[in-house]
Amino acid sequence: MLSKELQETLQRAVDDTRERRHEYLLLEHVLLAMLDDEVAIKILKHCGADIPSLRVDIEEFLTDSVEVLPEDAEVGPEQTIAFQRVLQRALMHAQGAERDVVTSGNLLVAMY
C-alpha cells in the first residue's frame, strides 16, 4: 500500500505530465513532484542535495529535452518501464523492511 503522501506525490507527477503535454510519465516528473514532499526533501537534504538547484535542473530537462505532444493528441500519460520498475523496487524495499506502507523514502531508495 502507498502512503497518502506518496499517492499525492504520484498524482502531482501525473498532473504535471499532462499539463506539459508529455506522452510518458518519467522518473524526472516523479522526482520533481517529490520536491514538494516533506519526507523526500528531508532525505534529499541529508544526502547533500541542493533542492532549489535540483528543481531548476529538472524543470530545464523537462522543458528542453522531452517532446511535447501536438494539441490534437490525446494526453495519457503512459508509465515508462523505468517508472514501473522503480515502483516495484520500492514495494519490495518496503516489504523487505517489514513495512506495510510504501513511502517516498522507499521510492527514493529504489530510484538510486
N, C-alpha and C positions, 0 to 999 in steps of 0.2 A: 504494500500500500504506500502511496506517495503522501508525504506530509502536505498539509494545507498550503504552507509557504511554497513548497516545490511545485504544487499544482498551479498556484498563482503565477509563479515564475515561468513555467512552461506555457501558460496561457498568454502571458505578455510576449513571449518569444513568437508564438503563433500569430498573435495580433500584429506584431511588428513586421513579421514576414509578409503578411497580407498587405499591410499599409505600404510597404516598399514595393509591392507587386513582384516579389521573388517567387520563383516556382518551387524552391526547396527550402525546408526548414533546416538550416545549417547549425553546426555547433557554435558558430560565431553569433548567431541570433540568440542562442540559449545563454552563452557567456555574457552577452550584452544585457540580457534580461536579469541575469544573476547579479549584475552590478547594482540592482535595486533591491536585493535580498540581503537583509542584515547578517544572516548566518554566513552567506557566501562572502560578503565584504570582509567580515571579521577574519575568516580563514585566509582570504587572499592577502589582506594586510599583514597577517602574521607570517606569510610566506614572502613578504617584501614587495608586494605589488603596489604600484602607483596607480590607484583607482582612476583618477581623472585622466591620466595619460593612456591607460588601458582603454577607457571608454572612447577617447578620441581615435585611437588606433583602430578599434573595432568598427566604429562609425565610418571611418575613412575606407576601410576594407570593404564594408558592405555597400558603400556608395560607389566606390571606384571599380570594384572587381567582380561584383555579382550582377549578372544580366537582369534587366527589368523586363517583365512581360509586357507585351503590347496591351493597349487599353481594351481591346475587344477579347482578349484571352481570359479564360476563367482562372481565378486565383485559388489554388488549393489550400495551403501548401502541402507538398508531399514531404515525408520524412526521409532523410538520406539514410543510407545503410550505416554510416558512421554514427548518426544520432541514435539509431535503433540499438547499435552495439553498445554505445556508451550507457544508454538507459538500462540495457540488460546487465552490464557490468555493475552498475550502481545497485541494482536489485540484488545481485549475487554478493556484493560487498556488504550490504545491509544484512543479508541472511547469514553471511559468514561471521558477522559481529553479533549475531543473535538478536537483531533488531526487527521489529515488525513494521517499522516505518522507514521509508527512504527519504533522506533529506538532501538539501543542496550540497552538503558536505560530502555525502556519498557520490553525488553526481560529479563534483569536482575531482574527487579521487579517481573516478572512472575515466574522466577526461584526460588526466595526466598519467 
